[in-house]
Amino acid sequence: MNITIKKIQDDILSLPDTERLRLSKWFAELEGEVWDKEIEDDFKDGGRGRDLLNRIKSDFSAGKCMRWD
């Protein structure tokens, strides 16, 4: 199957407004799920954000920062 981005874009532009809106909402939800997974992966053990998270926890425990609420 050889589908190009240009073909997909053209097909999207040819959709009725209601279907394009439905597609847009679906795509936004998909992007949100992908973002959530990236954040989850970044902060799990061995993730690239884990050291930062540990430093923040340590600073909080040491009284170097406080809660915002």
N, C-alpha and C positions, 0 to 999 in steps of 0.2 A: 504494500500500500504506500503510495507516494503522495501524501497530502502536504501542501505547503502552507506556511503561515499566511501568505497572501490569499490563498483560497479560503482559509478559515476566516480571515478578516472580511473578505467579500461576502461569505455566507452569513456572517454575523450582521453585517450591514443590511443584508436583504431580509432579515427577520422582521416580523411585525413588532411594533413597540413593546407590546405586552410580553412577547417571547424574549426579546432582547433584555428587558428588565428582569425577567425570570432567570435568564442566563447570568446576568450581572450579579444578582443576589447569590446564585449558586457559586459563582467564581469567588466572590468575597468570602463566603463561608469556607470554601476550600483553602483560600489563602490564610484565613484565620487558623484553620486546623494545622496547616503546614508551619505557621509561625509558632503555634503552641508546642508542636513537636520539637522544633528547633530549640526553643527555650528550655523545654524539659531535658533534651539531650545535653545542652550546654551546662546545666547545673546538676546533672546526676554525677555519681562517682566517676572520676576520670574525664568529665566534661571540661571544656575549655574555660568555663566560668566558675568552676568549683573552687579554685583558689581564691577568687574574689569573694565568693559567698562565705568561705571560711574566715577570711580576713574581716569581713563585715560582722560576722557573728562574734569573733574575738574582740573587735573594737567595741561592740555593743556590751559584751560581758564585762569589759574593762572600764565601762563608763565613758568611753570616748565619744559616744553619740547617744541620742535619746529618741524615744518614740515620737512620731509626728502628731498623734491624736491627743 
